[in-house]
């Protein structure tokens, strides 16, 4: 076994051993702390490690934020990101990279080489998942250095949110290639919409040391260990903020069959920014 493969194996094994929930909640307490010494040390270390570009942030002095969470979910300067104006476009919900995108084949979503997961398990309810059985999907990975607010890929009315408890594996490429059904196993918030082209879903997937998920309809999610379905009637336009992650993770976007198509320029590992056109209506 090569050194690289050994490191990957140890990385996966470590995630299976550590108490994922307890570790993530502990990190969450540190991230929420407003102790000026603690939060400044954490922010400075994080900035240095990941090379955070504060020039695009509305507040460019990182130490002005009250907590690490506030720093991490920072807003962008006006005009830094524009929403594609074509009424038939579908845009990226976040800054990040395409993990995968394409067709959902008989209910299966491609995760990585040799790995897939079912849309039914991802959504957590057979009836709510049914419209997407042979539709389209895009998985966008938000790295630690990215802007961490998630926006609407297309205009619609939020009808349901479904919180699904789960594990908290990392969601990077190594884990995606080695953990079966990764995105359908991790803790997540499913947001479902009615649009003028049918049903749409945006699934906010939690990950290792992600200290929380928030949506505009539910506020910050409080993990309860049980399914929680809520009904809404909230109209959101393309580009509107939908939610945010407290530490990085992944957003999965779903559409029904024969309603839209992804632009061929986008492949796995393509870098994207929020508001950039990823596809168009058919």
C-alpha positions, -999 to 999 in steps of 0.1 A, spaced: 0 0 0 14 34 -10 19 61 17 -9 82 1 -34 53 3 -23 45 38 -30 82 49 -65 80 32 -73 47 50 -62 62 84 -82 93 77 -114 73 71 -108 50 101 -103 80 124 -137 94 114 -154 62 122 -138 60 156 -141 96 169 -174 107 187 -186 128 157 -215 145 174 -197 153 206 -167 167 188 -189 188 165 -209 202 194 -177 211 213 -163 229 183 -197 246 180 -193 260 215 -159 274 207 -171 288 174 -200 306 191 -178 321 220 -177 359 221 -146 358 244 -124 383 226 -91 365 232 -104 330 223 -123 341 192 -94 363 179 -70 334 183 -93 310 164 -100 335 136 -64 344 131 -53 308 130 -82 299 106 -73 328 83 -37 319 81 -44 282 75 -69 286 47 -58 320 32 -92 337 36 -97 365 12 -113 393 33 -112 418 5 -145 405 -8 -162 406 26 -185 434 37 -166 436 70 -129 433 60 -114 434 95 -118 398 107 -113 407 143 -144 430 143 -167 400 143 -182 391 177 -175 354 173 -159 329 149 -194 319 137 -201 355 128 -168 357 109 -174 323 92 -208 333 79 -197 368 69 -216 386 42 -200 397 9 -196 433 -4 -224 445 -26 -216 437 -62 -190 410 -55 -214 383 -67 -241 389 -94 -270 367 -101 -272 355 -137 -301 376 -152 -313 351 -177 -348 340 -165 -342 305 -178 -309 300 -160 -303 278 -130 -274 292 -108 -249 279 -84 -263 281 -48 -229 287 -33 -192 295 -38 -173 262 -40 -166 233 -64 -188 209 -82 -184 175 -66 -206 158 -92 -236 168 -114 -257 150 -140 -288 127 -142 -304 108 -114 -306 72 -128 -337 54 -115 -334 71 -82 -296 68 -78 -273 98 -75 -236 94 -84 -213 103 -55 -178 93 -66 -161 64 -84 -177 33 -72 -202 51 -49 -238 63 -52 -268 69 -30 -305 69 -34 -325 101 -37 -351 85 -14 -326 81 14 -312 116 8 -347 132 10 -357 109 38 -393 104 26 -404 82 -4 -433 105 -14 -413 137 -12 -384 121 -32 -406 106 -59 -406 136 -83 -368 135 -85 -364 98 -94 -350 104 -129 -343 141 -126 -311 161 -124 -287 167 -95 -257 189 -87 -235 186 -56 -216 217 -46 -188 214 -20 -180 244 1 -144 243 13 -134 260 46 -121 291 28 -154 297 8 -183 321 14 -207 300 35 -242 312 27 -264 291 4 -287 309 -21 -316 299 -43 -306 283 -76 -340 291 -91 -371 310 -79 -397 290 -60 -419 287 -30 -405 268 0 -431 243 10 -413 219 34 -382 216 54 -372 182 67 -344 179 93 -328 145 92 -304 135 120 -274 114 110 -236 110 111 -210 137 106 -184 124 82 -162 148 64 -175 156 29 -142 160 10 -132 139 -20 -114 112 -1 -144 106 21 -168 107 -9 -148 80 -26 -147 57 5 -179 62 26 -209 45 9 -240 68 7 -221 96 24 -246 125 17 -276 103 26 -260 93 59 -249 127 73 -271 151 92 -289 173 68 -317 198 62 -339 191 31 -356 222 16 -384 215 -9 -399 239 -33 -427 244 -58 -414 262 -90 -429 270 -124 -410 240 -138 -421 215 -110 -404 205 -78 -369 215 -67 -349 205 -37 -318 220 -20 -303 197 6 -279 213 31 -256 184 43 -237 187 75 -202 173 81 -175 167 106 -172 196 131 -199 215 113 -214 234 142 -248 240 127 -271 245 98 -295 275 95 -323 283 70 -343 315 66 -374 295 74 -363 276 105 -335 296 120 -305 277 133 -313 240 135 -311 224 170 -302 188 166 -329 166 183 -320 131 171 -353 128 153 -369 137 120 -386 171 120 -409 180 91 -422 216 89 -445 232 63 -440 266 48 -453 290 22 -422 312 17 -416 327 -18 -379 331 -26 -364 345 -58 -333 332 -76 -303 344 -57 -321 350 -24 -303 336 7 -317 303 17 -294 293 46 -259 290 59 -234 266 73 -215 271 106 -183 255 92 -182 241 57 -201 214 40 -222 206 9 -254 216 -9 -272 191 -32 -296 206 -58 -323 184 -74 -348 190 -102 -374 169 -119 -369 150 -152 -368 169 -185 -372 203 -168 -336 216 -171 -301 206 -181 -266 214 -168 -242 233 -190 -216 209 -205 -188 232 -194 -192 220 -158 -176 188 -147 -165 173 -114 -141 196 -96 -151 227 -116 -149 259 -94 -181 279 -92 -193 310 -75 -228 319 -62 -251 332 -88 -231 318 -118 -253 300 -144 -248 262 -141 -277 252 -164 -308 263 -182 -344 253 -185 -353 230 -214 
